[in-house]
Amino acid sequence: MDKGSVVSVHIFITQFYQKFDLRTILLYICERHFQRLCDKSLLTGLKAVTHFGRPNFTQFFKSVQAVHPMVRKVGVFSCGPPPMTKMVDKACLGLNKESYNGPVFQHHFKNF
């Protein structure tokens, strides 16, 4: 249990290439509706926010900084093909260089 509200989980399903593909739109609508009703993901069964598509990781990590301003260290866990994990790593390294007072982003990954 995350009694101190320390853990923030966001799952990105990046296999959807077309943002406006009918299949993606229907999955998105079903996922959001199910999350509101059951407080968990239809696709993963977890109490985590599920996103579709590959985000701008730098922007996403900046939003994490804004939501958790007092955190000193952020563990980032990714699993996927090397180009995707390299993008995540680049965003973490860039923010670590850019932000002197912000948290340190530590990237842990598994490639397949």
MOWOKA-V73303 format. One record per residue. N is the residue number from 1. RES is the residue in one small letter. NEAR is the number of other ideal C-beta (glycine too) atoms within 8 Angstrom. Layout:
# MOWOKA-V73303
N | RES | NEAR
N | RES | NEAR
This chain:
# MOWOKA-V73303
1 | m | 2
2 | d | 6
3 | k | 4
4 | g | 4
5 | s | 5
6 | v | 5
7 | v | 5
8 | s | 7
9 | v | 8
10 | h | 9
11 | i | 11
12 | f | 10
13 | i | 10
14 | t | 8
15 | q | 4
16 | f | 11
17 | y | 4
18 | q | 6
19 | k | 7
20 | f | 5
21 | d | 9
22 | l | 5
23 | r | 6
24 | t | 12
25 | i | 9
26 | l | 8
27 | l | 11
28 | y | 9
29 | i | 8
30 | c | 9
31 | e | 13
32 | r | 8
33 | h | 8
34 | f | 11
35 | q | 13
36 | r | 6
37 | l | 6
38 | c | 7
39 | d | 5
40 | k | 10
41 | s | 13
42 | l | 8
43 | l | 8
44 | t | 8
45 | g | 5
46 | l | 8
47 | k | 6
48 | a | 9
49 | v | 7
50 | t | 13
51 | h | 9
52 | f | 11
53 | g | 9
54 | r | 6
55 | p | 8
56 | n | 5
57 | f | 11
58 | t | 9
59 | q | 8
60 | f | 11
61 | f | 14
62 | k | 9
63 | s | 8
64 | v | 10
65 | q | 13
66 | a | 7
67 | v | 7
68 | h | 10
69 | p | 6
70 | m | 4
71 | v | 7
72 | r | 5
73 | k | 7
74 | v | 12
75 | g | 6
76 | v | 11
77 | f | 6
78 | s | 11
79 | c | 8
80 | g | 9
81 | p | 7
82 | p | 6
83 | p | 6
84 | m | 11
85 | t | 14
86 | k | 8
87 | m | 10
88 | v | 13
89 | d | 10
90 | k | 9
91 | a | 13
92 | c | 14
93 | l | 9
94 | g | 9
95 | l | 14
96 | n | 9
97 | k | 6
98 | e | 5
99 | s | 9
100 | y | 3
101 | n | 3
102 | g | 6
103 | p | 10
104 | v | 7
105 | f | 12
106 | q | 9
107 | h | 10
108 | h | 7
109 | f | 11
110 | k | 5
111 | n | 8
112 | f | 5
